[in-house]
Amino acid sequence: MQAGQQSNYRHTRTIVRVSHPVTIKSSRLVSNDSAGPMTIPYFGGSPVAFLPLQNITGDYQDIIASASAINLTSLLPTNVDHTIFAGYQAQIDILLDLYKSPHAAVEEVAWEGGNTVCVAMIRPLSRGSILINTTDPTKPSVLDFGTFSHQTDLQVATQALKKVRDWAASAPMQDIGAYENYPGVNISSDHDIAEAIRQGAVSSWQHPTSTCSMLKRELGGVVDSKLRVYGVKGLRIVDASIFPMAVAGHTSSTVYAVAEKVGPDMLAF
């Protein structure tokens, strides 16, 4: 089986602290009136924003132009089959069209009302790999997330963090005493912000996908439109690995949809 590409959420965090007196006030609000920030479900509650690139930065056209000029062959291992490169290029073309749209999100911001604001890059351009490195089937494969291998992801993440800073500095957030703890307001230049993100980011925020993409074989696909593995009789794959690209949202419901679609077909295998 040909090794597939891997696409993931890129996840970084801005630590926004809330001052102690405001925490006491919030506790009283939730106790007396069932109101205030402490009514928000922990980690992924109601305050969630999905932002297009145009809403993140006014420099979106320059970012897209820079991304279009990158030589993709330099971003994947040299021994990767030419069909993988073809599929990667096709995906980049689709993604950059979405980057131009005012209606397609590239960033998710989630706040649970506590001290952490999560920033997830939901349409990453970087690709990782899973490669066989041994003839022993009990040994693990070699996994490389390829985090920020495409420099545009780091550019977008930098602008996304600055957008979160603007939000944290807004009057409503200042009313509850928000202030930045990490990376810290002293980290102000794009270069320094990017380095802080590189050091603090998590490669995948619970959403690894796309290691066995449903694509044509000439684009590096592993399964066909009925999720049958190319070249292997009697084997289908039904999970998030068949997504050619990470979905710009949470993966669970999409996996359910895939399973429901192929269920009757699988019963007649």
C-alpha positions in Angstrom: 0.0 0.0 0.0 1.3 3.4 -0.9 2.1 5.7 2.0 -0.5 8.5 2.1 -0.3 12.1 3.1 -1.5 13.2 6.5 -3.4 16.4 7.2 -4.1 17.7 10.7 -5.4 20.5 12.7 -2.6 22.7 13.8 -3.2 23.8 17.3 -1.7 26.6 19.3 -2.8 28.4 22.4 -2.9 31.9 23.7 -3.1 31.9 27.5 -5.5 34.6 28.6 -5.7 35.0 32.4 -8.6 36.4 34.2 -7.9 38.5 37.4 -8.8 37.0 40.8 -11.5 39.7 41.8 -13.3 39.1 38.5 -13.2 35.3 39.1 -15.0 35.9 42.5 -17.5 38.1 40.7 -18.1 35.4 38.1 -18.6 32.8 40.8 -21.3 35.0 42.4 -23.0 35.5 39.0 -23.2 31.8 38.3 -24.4 31.0 41.8 -27.0 33.7 42.0 -28.2 34.2 38.5 -26.8 31.3 36.4 -25.0 33.9 34.3 -21.5 35.0 33.5 -18.4 33.3 31.9 -18.5 30.4 34.3 -21.7 29.1 32.6 -19.7 28.3 29.5 -19.0 24.5 29.1 -15.4 23.7 29.7 -13.0 23.4 26.7 -15.0 24.0 23.6 -18.1 25.7 24.9 -20.3 28.2 23.2 -17.8 30.9 22.2 -16.4 29.4 19.0 -15.4 31.4 15.9 -14.6 30.1 12.5 -12.8 32.9 10.6 -11.9 33.2 6.9 -8.4 34.5 6.1 -9.9 37.9 5.1 -11.3 38.3 8.6 -7.9 37.5 10.1 -5.6 39.9 8.2 -5.7 42.5 5.5 -2.5 41.0 4.1 -4.4 37.9 2.9 -3.7 38.5 -0.8 0.1 38.6 -0.1 -0.1 35.4 1.9 -2.0 33.6 -0.9 0.5 34.9 -3.5 3.5 33.7 -1.4 1.9 30.3 -0.9 1.2 29.9 -4.6 4.9 30.5 -5.4 6.2 27.7 -3.1 7.8 24.6 -4.8 5.9 21.7 -3.3 8.4 19.1 -4.3 10.8 20.5 -1.6 8.2 19.9 1.1 7.8 16.1 0.9 10.4 13.3 1.2 12.4 12.8 -2.0 11.4 9.1 -2.3 7.6 9.9 -2.4 5.8 8.6 -5.5 5.1 11.2 -8.1 1.3 10.6 -7.7 1.6 11.9 -4.1 3.0 15.2 -5.5 0.2 15.4 -8.0 -2.4 14.9 -5.3 -0.7 17.4 -3.1 -0.7 20.1 -5.8 -4.4 19.4 -6.5 -5.2 19.9 -2.8 -3.2 23.1 -2.6 -5.0 24.6 -5.6 -8.4 23.8 -3.9 -7.2 25.2 -0.5 -5.9 28.4 -1.9 -9.2 29.0 -3.7 -10.8 28.6 -0.3 -8.3 31.0 1.2 -9.5 33.7 -1.2 -13.1 33.2 -0.1 -14.8 35.4 2.5 -17.0 32.5 3.4 -14.5 29.6 4.0 -12.8 29.5 7.4 -9.2 28.8 7.9 -9.0 29.3 11.7 -11.1 28.1 14.6 -10.9 30.0 17.9 -12.4 28.2 21.0 -12.8 29.7 24.5 -14.2 27.8 27.4 -14.5 30.8 29.7 -11.3 29.8 31.5 -7.7 30.8 31.0 -6.9 29.3 27.6 -7.9 30.4 24.1 -7.2 27.7 21.5 -6.4 28.6 17.9 -6.7 25.7 15.4 -5.6 25.9 11.8 -8.4 24.0 10.1 -7.2 24.2 6.5 -3.4 23.5 6.8 -1.2 23.4 3.7 1.5 21.3 5.4 1.5 17.6 5.0 3.0 14.8 7.1 3.8 11.2 6.3 3.6 7.7 7.6 6.3 5.4 6.2 7.2 1.8 6.7 10.7 1.5 8.2 10.9 -2.2 8.9 9.9 -5.7 7.7 8.6 -6.5 11.2 4.8 -5.8 11.3 4.9 -5.4 15.1 7.1 -2.4 14.9 5.6 1.1 14.6 5.7 3.1 11.3 7.7 6.3 11.1 5.3 9.2 11.7 6.1 12.8 10.8 3.4 15.4 11.2 5.3 17.8 9.0 4.1 20.6 11.2 4.6 24.0 9.6 6.6 22.4 6.7 4.6 24.7 4.5 5.6 28.2 5.7 2.2 29.6 5.0 0.7 27.8 7.9 3.0 29.6 10.3 2.2 32.9 8.6 -1.5 32.3 9.1 -1.0 31.1 12.6 0.9 34.3 13.4 -1.9 36.5 12.1 -4.5 34.4 13.9 -2.8 34.9 17.2 -2.7 38.6 16.6 -6.4 38.5 15.9 -7.0 36.8 19.2 -5.0 39.5 20.9 -7.3 42.1 19.4 -10.3 40.2 20.8 -8.7 39.8 24.3 -8.1 43.6 24.3 -11.7 44.4 23.5 -13.9 46.2 26.1 -16.0 43.1 27.1 -12.9 41.0 27.6 -11.2 43.8 29.6 -14.3 44.1 31.7 -13.6 40.6 33.0 -9.9 41.3 33.6 -8.3 39.4 30.7 -4.6 39.7 30.1 -2.1 37.6 28.1 0.2 35.3 29.9 1.6 33.3 26.9 3.4 34.1 24.6 3.3 37.4 26.4 2.7 41.0 25.2 6.5 41.5 25.0 6.5 39.1 22.0 5.3 41.6 19.4 7.1 41.2 16.1 5.8 38.7 13.5 9.1 36.9 13.7 9.0 36.5 17.5 5.3 35.5 17.5 6.1 32.8 14.8 8.9 31.4 16.9 6.7 31.3 20.0 4.0 29.5 18.0 6.6 27.0 16.6 7.7 26.2 20.2 4.3 26.0 21.7 2.1 24.5 19.0 0.6 21.0 19.2 0.9 19.1 15.9 -2.6 17.7 16.0 -5.6 18.7 18.1 -7.3 15.3 18.3 -8.1 15.3 14.5 -5.5 13.3 12.6 -6.8 12.5 9.1 -6.0 11.6 5.5 -3.4 8.8 5.7 -5.5 6.7 3.3 -7.1 9.3 1.1 -10.1 8.6 -1.1 -8.6 9.8 -4.4 -7.8 8.6 -7.9 -4.7 6.4 -8.0 -3.0 9.0 -10.2 -3.4 11.5 -7.4 -1.9 9.2 -4.7 -5.2 7.8 -3.5 -5.4 4.7 -1.3 -9.1 3.9 -1.6 -11.7 4.4 -4.3 -15.2 6.0 -4.0 -16.5 2.9 -2.4 -13.6 2.9 0.1 -12.1 -0.2 -1.4 -8.3 -0.3 -1.0 -6.6 -0.3 -4.4 -4.9 -3.6 -5.2 -6.3 -5.4 -2.2 -9.4 -7.6 -2.6 -12.0 -7.6 0.2 -10.6 -4.7 2.2 -12.3 -1.3 2.9 -11.3 1.6 5.1 -14.0 3.5 6.9 -12.6 6.2 9.2 -11.1 9.7 9.1 -8.1 8.4 7.3 -10.0 8.4 3.9 -10.6 12.2 4.0 -8.2 13.7 1.3 -8.0 16.8 3.4 -8.9 17.7 7.0 -12.5 18.9 7.3 -12.8 22.4 8.4 -14.6 21.4 11.6 -14.7 18.5 14.0 -14.3 15.1 12.4 -16.7 12.9 14.4 -20.0 13.7 12.5 -18.2 13.4 9.2 -17.0 9.9 10.1 -20.5 9.0 11.1 -21.7 10.2 7.7 -19.1 8.1 5.9 -20.0 5.0 7.9 -23.8 5.5 7.2 -23.1 6.0 3.5 -21.2 2.8 3.0 -23.1 0.6 5.5 -25.5 -1.1 3.1 -22.7 -1.5 0.5 -20.5 -3.2 3.1 -23.2 -5.6 4.1 -23.3 -6.8 0.5 -19.5 -7.2 0.2 
